[in-house]
Amino acid sequence: MVARRAIVTGRVQGVFFRAHVQDAAERHGATGWAANRGDGSVEIHVEGPPEAVEAVLAAARSGSPRSQVEGVHVRDAEPEGCSGFASR
């Protein structure tokens, strides 16, 4: 199991971006959460098998149909033992 934390910038709030990431996580068997930040970005914590985590990060990079992703900064993280994927 691996865990990654990502900060996604651009037009990513109010455009179903978190739901898009949650859907990808559920499809690929990853767990974690996505939360809006006060600066307009979205923070994502995703954990699971490496291929599942990478698939969720790929979905974040592509964005939802109404979003406009400008940047995705990813770093390694400690697993939190999440069950499911939550939109915070």
Backbone hydrogen bonds, N-H to C=O, Kabsch-Sander energy under -0.5 kcal/mol:
donor,donor_aa,acceptor,acceptor_aa,energy
2,V,48,G,-2.8
4,R,46,V,-2.6
5,R,75,R,-2.7
6,A,44,I,-2.7
7,I,73,H,-2.0
8,V,6,A,-0.5
8,V,42,V,-3.0
9,T,7,I,-0.5
9,T,71,G,-2.6
11,R,68,Q,-2.3
12,V,10,G,-1.4
12,V,40,G,-0.6
20,H,16,F,-1.8
21,V,17,F,-2.3
22,Q,18,R,-2.6
23,D,19,A,-2.5
24,A,20,H,-1.9
25,A,21,V,-2.5
26,E,22,Q,-2.6
27,R,23,D,-2.3
28,H,24,A,-1.9
29,G,25,A,-1.0
30,A,25,A,-2.4
31,T,47,E,-2.8
32,G,84,G,-2.4
33,W,45,H,-2.4
34,A,86,A,-2.0
35,A,43,E,-2.8
37,R,41,S,-2.7
40,G,37,R,-1.9
42,V,8,V,-2.1
43,E,35,A,-3.0
44,I,6,A,-3.0
45,H,33,W,-2.9
46,V,4,R,-2.5
47,E,31,T,-2.8
48,G,2,V,-2.2
52,A,49,P,-0.7
53,V,49,P,-2.4
54,E,50,P,-2.4
55,A,51,E,-1.7
56,V,52,A,-2.0
57,L,53,V,-2.3
58,A,54,E,-2.2
59,A,55,A,-1.9
60,A,56,V,-2.1
61,R,57,L,-2.2
62,S,58,A,-2.0
63,G,59,A,-2.2
66,R,15,V,-0.5
67,S,64,S,-1.2
68,Q,11,R,-1.8
70,E,9,T,-2.9
71,G,9,T,-1.4
73,H,7,I,-2.5
74,V,72,V,-0.6
75,R,5,R,-2.5
77,A,3,A,-1.9
84,G,82,C,-0.6
86,A,32,G,-2.2
88,R,34,A,-3.2
88,R,86,A,-0.6
